[in-house]
């Protein structure tokens, strides 16, 4: 899965093209003034990027609370 950075004005001008990219399994990262403001993903894609990044964090939080 690729994350494609797109400036908001370009996204608005060519929304159909960028939404097609999302439907094909890519992520579209919307940029405002060069900074990521939002990420579009297809609703049926798994959120493995989220769970993968939380695996270590959740364990660390458990340890720091004494559980």
N, C-alpha and C positions, 0 to 999 in steps of 0.2 A: 504494500500500500504506500503510495507516494503522497507527500504533503506538498501541495502546490501553492506558493505564496501569490496572492492577487491583491492589487490595490483596489480599494472600494469603488472608485469611479470606473475602473475597468470591469469590475464585477457587475456593476449596475448596467453598464453599456452592453455587456455580453452575458447576461445572466443565464440564458438558455444553454450556452456552451459550458459554463462552469457547473451548472447543475447536472449536465450530462456527465461531466467528469466525476462528480460525486456518485452518481448512479452506477458508474463503472467500477467503483471501489476506491477511488482516490479521495483524499481529504483536501479541502480547499481552505487555506488560511487567509482570512481577510485582514488586510493591513490598513491601518489609518496612520498617516505620517510615518510610515515605515515600521510601525510597531504592530504586532499581532493583536487584533481586537476580538476575533472569533475564529472558530474552526467549524467547518461544515463537514459532517460525515453522513453516510447513508444510514437510515434508521435500522436496517436489518443487519448491519455489520457488527461483529462482536467487539466489545470494548477491551480487547486484550492489552492495548497500550496503557489503559488506565489500571487494570488489575496488575499488570507487570510492574508498574511503577509504585504500587502500594504494598507489594509483598514485603519489602524490607521496612517500610515505614510503620506498618501496623505492628510488626514484631517489636520494633524499638519502643513504640508507645506502650505496649503491654509491659515491657521490662521496666520502663521508667516509672510506671505507676505502682509497681510492686505486685503485679498479678502474675 
